Amino acid sequence: MRFLRALHNNALAALLCGVPLLASAQHSARADELLDRLAQPDLRNWQVVEEELLMLWSRSGSASADYLLDRGREALAAGEMDDAYQHLTALTDHAPDFAEGWNARATLFFQSNRYGPSIADIQRVLALEPRHFGALTGLGFMLEEMGEPERALEAFRAAQAIHPHREEINEAVARIERALGGQAL
């Protein structure tokens, strides 16, 4: 059954995602605007700005790619890791320029404690969207857990510069700075 489901997912992705996904100039300009607003330390409604940005990043420009992303995320939320992997791999195979596909698969690997593949997917995310604070945050958590606090701090500080409002990012920066004794990097 899993083989047939995987075959179906790959066939669906090949048929429906055959058109290259290119972010429109309007899409990119709106993301830039939202990221600029999010970086403002005194922004009061940052949750609204963050939510709009995450929704924007989740739109590929292709209904079929968006479908695969939704199905992959649903499977991941349900703990159906094999199904999530099939959907998200079909998505990254057929829409390699869609950063959120790589980010969702990186999350799957992270939740499965497969840090090597997760970090490789995060590298793809950051090559496509260098200001992806979620990918940087995930990278920071993995590096910290892998015993690389200096590199983790760099990732967290980069995420914090983009999004200074997220409590878990600010706490991670403070925690690692304390652990390193306030050393400057």
C-alpha positions in Angstrom: 0.0 0.0 0.0 2.8 2.5 0.9 4.5 1.7 -2.5 1.3 2.5 -4.3 0.8 5.7 -2.3 4.4 6.8 -3.0 4.0 6.0 -6.7 0.7 8.0 -6.7 2.3 11.0 -4.9 5.3 11.0 -7.3 3.1 10.7 -10.3 0.8 13.4 -9.1 3.7 15.7 -8.4 5.2 15.1 -11.8 2.0 15.8 -13.6 0.9 18.8 -11.6 4.2 20.5 -10.7 5.7 20.4 -14.2 5.6 24.1 -14.5 8.6 25.8 -12.8 7.7 27.7 -9.7 8.9 31.3 -9.8 8.0 33.7 -7.1 6.4 36.7 -8.6 7.9 40.1 -8.1 4.8 41.1 -6.1 5.1 38.0 -3.9 8.8 38.8 -3.2 8.1 42.5 -2.6 5.4 41.7 -0.1 7.7 39.2 1.8 10.4 41.9 1.9 7.9 44.4 3.3 6.7 41.9 6.0 10.3 40.9 6.9 11.3 44.6 7.3 8.3 45.2 9.5 9.0 42.1 11.6 12.5 43.2 12.3 11.3 46.4 14.0 11.9 45.8 17.7 8.9 47.9 18.8 6.4 46.3 16.5 3.2 45.7 18.5 1.2 43.4 16.2 4.2 41.2 15.2 2.0 38.0 15.5 -0.2 39.3 12.7 2.8 40.2 10.5 4.4 36.8 11.2 1.2 34.9 10.3 0.9 36.8 7.1 4.5 36.1 6.2 4.2 32.4 7.0 1.1 32.1 4.8 2.9 33.9 2.0 5.9 31.6 2.2 3.4 28.6 2.1 2.1 29.7 -1.3 4.2 28.3 -4.1 2.3 29.7 -7.1 1.2 26.1 -8.0 -2.0 24.6 -6.6 -0.4 21.1 -6.8 2.7 22.0 -4.9 0.6 23.7 -2.3 -1.5 20.5 -2.1 1.6 18.4 -1.5 2.8 20.8 1.2 -0.5 20.7 2.9 -0.7 16.9 2.7 2.9 16.6 4.0 2.2 18.9 6.9 -1.1 17.1 7.8 0.7 13.7 7.8 3.5 15.1 9.9 1.0 16.5 12.4 -0.7 13.1 12.5 2.6 11.4 13.2 2.5 9.6 9.8 6.2 10.1 9.1 6.4 7.8 6.1 3.5 9.5 4.4 4.9 13.0 5.3 8.2 12.0 3.8 6.6 10.8 0.6 4.6 14.0 0.1 7.4 16.3 1.0 10.0 14.5 -1.0 7.7 14.5 -4.0 7.3 18.3 -3.5 11.1 19.0 -3.2 11.8 16.8 -6.2 9.3 18.6 -8.4 9.4 22.1 -7.0 13.1 22.5 -6.0 12.8 26.3 -5.9 10.1 26.3 -3.3 11.8 27.1 0.0 8.9 26.0 2.2 8.9 22.5 0.8 12.5 22.1 1.9 11.6 23.7 5.3 8.7 21.3 5.9 10.9 18.3 5.1 13.7 19.7 7.3 11.1 19.8 10.1 10.2 16.2 9.4 13.8 15.2 9.7 14.3 17.3 12.8 11.3 15.7 14.5 12.8 12.3 13.6 16.1 13.2 15.1 17.8 13.0 11.7 19.9 16.1 12.0 22.1 15.5 9.0 19.3 15.4 6.5 17.5 18.2 8.3 20.6 20.5 8.2 21.0 19.7 4.5 17.4 20.7 3.8 17.9 23.9 5.9 20.8 24.8 3.7 18.5 24.6 0.7 15.9 26.7 2.5 18.5 29.4 3.3 19.9 29.4 -0.2 16.4 30.2 -1.4 15.2 32.4 1.5 18.2 33.7 3.6 15.8 35.4 6.0 13.9 32.3 7.0 13.9 32.7 10.7 12.3 29.3 11.3 15.0 27.5 9.5 17.7 29.4 11.3 16.0 28.7 14.7 15.8 25.0 13.9 19.4 25.0 12.9 20.3 26.7 16.2 18.5 24.0 18.2 20.2 21.2 16.4 23.7 22.7 16.6 23.1 23.4 20.3 22.1 19.8 20.9 25.1 18.6 18.8 27.4 20.3 21.2 28.3 23.3 19.0 27.2 26.2 21.1 29.1 28.9 19.2 27.6 27.9 15.9 24.2 27.6 17.5 24.5 31.1 18.9 25.4 32.4 15.4 22.2 30.8 14.0 20.0 32.1 16.8 21.5 35.6 16.6 20.8 35.6 12.8 17.2 34.5 13.5 16.9 37.1 16.2 18.0 39.9 13.9 15.2 38.9 11.5 12.6 38.3 14.1 13.4 39.9 17.5 10.0 39.0 19.0 10.0 35.2 19.3 10.5 34.3 22.9 12.2 30.9 22.2 14.9 32.7 20.0 15.6 35.3 22.7 15.8 32.7 25.4 18.1 30.6 23.3 20.5 33.5 22.7 20.5 34.4 26.4 21.0 30.7 27.5 23.9 30.1 25.2 25.5 33.5 26.0 25.4 32.6 29.7 26.8 29.1 29.0 29.6 30.6 27.0 30.3 33.1 29.8 29.5 36.1 27.7 32.2 35.4 25.2 32.0 37.4 22.0 32.1 35.5 18.8 
